[in-house]
Amino acid sequence: MTSNALRPLALKYLEPMARAAADAGLSPNSVSILSLLFAAISGLLFYYSGRDPESGPLLVLAAGTLVALNSLLDAMDGVMARYMGVSSPKGDFLDHVIDRYADSFIICGIFFGGHVQWQIGVITIVGVLITSYLGTQAQALNLGRYYGGIIGRADRLILIMLATLVYALYPAPVHGLSILGWIILVIGVGSHITAFQRIFYIWKQLNAPVSDAGQKD
């Protein structure tokens, strides 16, 4: 994933924020739930932005801000859990459930809002959910969690945030689609490519000798 290159820089700022939130009495789970709330409101704003041309760009910009907050809190809850020494399978499970709902709220809000044809939106959300499923399915098969491929969750959110900025400045369609519509199309294609990349990786690992697969985890 292209966003992996930004991870060290992001952690430089996330760790002080996570420590401050933990010292203030917030729990990782409460931060995760707050991130879901931001995603849900973002989805609503995307939906209504397509039904009000005059205030649409402003609503999209507000939605993009909430996507950024969702992304920030989603990254911060894990850092908090490690700092507080409360990392657990329950917290990891909750985090993944919330991420899937958050993805659905954001992407469905965009195509329900009319920024792209619903057929493209459905293909995209299916690709996103399958891609995420495969990442954790590798772990369920004792192959280690695998999030490789050309586009992961962080990449998707970055693309959507950038698209909201462009849309706020230039909401007019380009070849029949707004910039948000084009980004959903790009995410859809990229997610299905990523899904096949993960399928091939997992299949290859399952065919490898046990000792070799263990070394690759």
C-alpha positions as CSV (number, residue, x, y, z in Angstrom):
1,M,0.0,0.0,0.0
2,T,1.3,3.4,-0.9
3,S,0.2,4.8,2.5
4,N,2.7,2.6,4.3
5,A,5.5,5.0,3.4
6,L,3.7,7.7,5.5
7,R,3.3,5.4,8.5
8,P,6.5,6.5,10.4
9,L,5.7,10.1,9.9
10,A,2.1,9.6,11.0
11,L,3.2,7.8,14.2
12,K,5.5,10.7,15.1
13,Y,2.3,12.8,15.6
14,L,-0.1,10.1,16.6
15,E,1.8,8.8,19.6
16,P,1.7,12.1,21.5
17,M,-2.0,12.5,20.7
18,A,-2.7,9.0,21.8
19,R,-0.9,9.4,25.1
20,A,-2.7,12.7,25.7
21,A,-6.1,11.1,25.0
22,A,-5.3,8.1,27.3
23,D,-4.1,10.4,30.1
24,A,-7.3,12.4,29.8
25,G,-9.3,9.2,30.6
26,L,-10.5,8.2,27.2
27,S,-10.4,4.5,26.3
28,P,-9.4,3.0,22.9
29,N,-12.9,1.6,22.5
30,S,-14.5,5.0,23.0
31,V,-12.2,6.5,20.4
32,S,-13.2,3.7,18.0
33,I,-16.9,4.4,18.5
34,L,-16.3,8.1,18.1
35,S,-14.6,7.4,14.8
36,L,-17.7,5.5,13.6
37,L,-19.9,8.4,14.5
38,F,-17.8,10.7,12.4
39,A,-18.0,8.2,9.5
40,A,-21.8,8.0,9.8
41,I,-22.3,11.8,9.8
42,S,-19.8,12.0,6.9
43,G,-22.0,9.5,4.9
44,L,-25.1,11.6,5.6
45,L,-23.3,14.8,4.4
46,F,-22.2,13.1,1.2
47,Y,-25.8,11.9,0.7
48,Y,-27.3,15.4,1.1
49,S,-24.5,17.1,-0.9
50,G,-25.8,15.5,-4.0
51,R,-29.3,16.8,-3.5
52,D,-28.5,20.4,-2.9
53,P,-26.3,21.8,-5.7
54,E,-25.9,25.2,-4.0
55,S,-24.5,23.9,-0.7
56,G,-23.1,20.7,-2.1
57,P,-19.4,21.7,-2.2
58,L,-19.6,22.9,1.4
59,L,-21.3,19.7,2.5
60,V,-18.7,17.6,0.7
61,L,-15.9,19.6,2.3
62,A,-17.4,19.1,5.8
63,A,-17.8,15.4,5.0
64,G,-14.2,15.2,3.9
65,T,-13.2,16.8,7.2
66,L,-15.1,14.1,9.1
67,V,-13.5,11.4,7.0
68,A,-10.1,12.8,8.1
69,L,-11.2,12.7,11.7
70,N,-12.4,9.1,11.3
71,S,-9.1,8.2,9.8
72,L,-7.2,9.9,12.6
73,L,-9.1,8.3,15.4
74,D,-9.0,4.9,13.7
75,A,-5.3,5.1,13.6
76,M,-5.1,6.5,17.2
77,D,-7.1,3.8,19.0
78,G,-4.6,1.1,18.4
79,V,-1.7,3.3,19.5
80,M,-3.7,4.1,22.6
81,A,-4.3,0.5,23.4
82,R,-0.6,-0.3,23.1
83,Y,0.4,2.7,25.3
84,M,-2.2,1.7,27.9
85,G,-1.3,-2.0,27.7
86,V,-4.9,-3.0,27.0
87,S,-4.5,-4.5,23.6
88,S,-6.9,-7.5,23.3
89,P,-8.7,-9.7,20.7
90,K,-12.0,-8.0,21.7
91,G,-10.6,-4.6,20.9
92,D,-9.2,-5.8,17.7
93,F,-12.5,-7.4,16.8
94,L,-14.4,-4.2,17.6
95,D,-12.0,-2.1,15.5
96,H,-12.5,-4.3,12.4
97,V,-16.3,-4.3,12.8
98,I,-16.3,-0.5,13.1
99,D,-14.0,-0.1,10.1
100,R,-16.3,-2.1,7.9
101,Y,-19.3,0.0,9.0
102,A,-17.4,3.2,8.5
103,D,-16.3,2.2,5.0
104,S,-19.9,1.4,4.1
105,F,-21.2,4.7,5.5
106,I,-18.7,6.8,3.6
107,I,-18.8,5.0,0.2
108,C,-22.6,4.4,0.3
109,G,-23.2,8.0,1.2
110,I,-21.3,9.1,-1.9
111,F,-23.1,6.9,-4.4
112,F,-26.5,7.2,-2.7
113,G,-26.0,11.0,-3.0
114,G,-25.8,10.6,-6.8
115,H,-22.1,11.4,-7.3
116,V,-21.8,8.1,-9.2
117,Q,-24.1,5.5,-10.6
118,W,-25.3,3.1,-8.0
119,Q,-24.1,0.1,-10.1
120,I,-20.5,1.4,-9.8
121,G,-21.1,2.1,-6.1
122,V,-22.2,-1.4,-5.4
123,I,-19.2,-2.9,-7.3
124,T,-17.0,-0.6,-5.3
125,I,-18.4,-1.5,-1.8
126,V,-18.3,-5.2,-2.7
127,G,-14.6,-4.9,-3.6
128,V,-13.8,-2.9,-0.5
129,L,-15.5,-5.4,1.8
130,I,-13.9,-8.5,0.1
131,T,-10.5,-6.9,0.2
132,S,-10.8,-6.2,3.9
133,Y,-12.2,-9.7,4.6
134,L,-9.2,-11.3,2.8
135,G,-6.8,-9.3,5.0
136,T,-8.2,-10.9,8.2
137,Q,-8.9,-14.2,6.6
138,A,-5.2,-14.7,6.1
139,Q,-4.8,-14.4,9.9
140,A,-7.7,-16.8,10.5
141,L,-5.7,-19.3,8.4
142,N,-2.7,-18.9,10.6
143,L,-0.8,-17.1,7.9
144,G,-0.4,-13.8,9.7
145,R,-2.5,-10.7,9.0
146,Y,-1.9,-9.6,5.4
147,Y,-2.8,-6.1,4.1
148,G,-0.8,-6.1,0.9
149,G,-2.0,-4.9,-2.5
150,I,-2.2,-1.7,-4.4
151,I,-4.9,0.0,-2.3
152,G,-5.8,-0.5,1.3
153,R,-8.1,1.3,3.7
154,A,-5.7,4.2,4.4
155,D,-5.2,4.7,0.7
156,R,-9.0,4.8,0.1
157,L,-9.5,7.4,2.8
158,I,-6.7,9.5,1.5
159,L,-8.1,9.4,-2.0
160,I,-11.6,10.4,-0.8
161,M,-10.2,13.3,1.3
162,L,-8.2,14.6,-1.6
163,A,-11.3,14.3,-3.8
164,T,-13.4,16.3,-1.4
165,L,-10.9,19.2,-1.6
166,V,-11.0,19.1,-5.4
167,Y,-14.8,18.9,-5.5
168,A,-15.1,21.9,-3.2
169,L,-13.1,23.9,-5.7
170,Y,-14.5,22.3,-8.9
171,P,-17.9,20.5,-8.4
172,A,-18.7,20.3,-12.2
173,P,-18.7,16.8,-13.8
174,V,-15.8,15.7,-15.9
175,H,-17.0,13.3,-18.7
176,G,-20.2,12.6,-16.8
177,L,-18.8,12.1,-13.3
178,S,-17.8,14.5,-10.5
179,I,-14.3,14.0,-9.0
180,L,-16.0,12.0,-6.2
181,G,-17.6,9.7,-8.8
182,W,-14.2,9.2,-10.5
183,I,-12.6,8.4,-7.2
184,I,-15.2,5.8,-6.3
185,L,-14.6,4.2,-9.7
186,V,-10.8,4.2,-9.1
187,I,-11.3,2.7,-5.6
188,G,-13.6,0.1,-7.0
189,V,-11.2,-1.1,-9.7
190,G,-8.2,-0.8,-7.3
191,S,-10.0,-2.8,-4.6
192,H,-10.9,-5.7,-6.8
193,I,-7.3,-5.8,-8.1
194,T,-6.1,-5.8,-4.5
195,A,-8.5,-8.6,-3.6
196,F,-7.0,-10.8,-6.4
197,Q,-3.5,-9.9,-5.2
198,R,-4.4,-11.0,-1.7
199,I,-6.1,-14.2,-3.0
200,F,-3.0,-15.2,-4.9
201,Y,-0.8,-14.4,-1.9
202,I,-2.9,-16.5,0.5
203,W,-3.3,-19.3,-2.0
204,K,0.5,-19.4,-2.5
205,Q,1.1,-19.4,1.2
206,L,-1.4,-22.3,1.7
207,N,0.5,-24.3,-0.9
208,A,3.9,-23.6,0.7
209,P,5.4,-26.1,3.1
210,V,4.5,-25.4,6.7
211,S,8.1,-24.4,7.6
212,D,8.3,-22.0,4.7
213,A,4.9,-20.4,5.4
214,G,5.9,-19.9,9.0
215,Q,9.1,-18.1,7.9
216,K,7.1,-15.7,5.7
217,D,4.5,-14.7,8.4
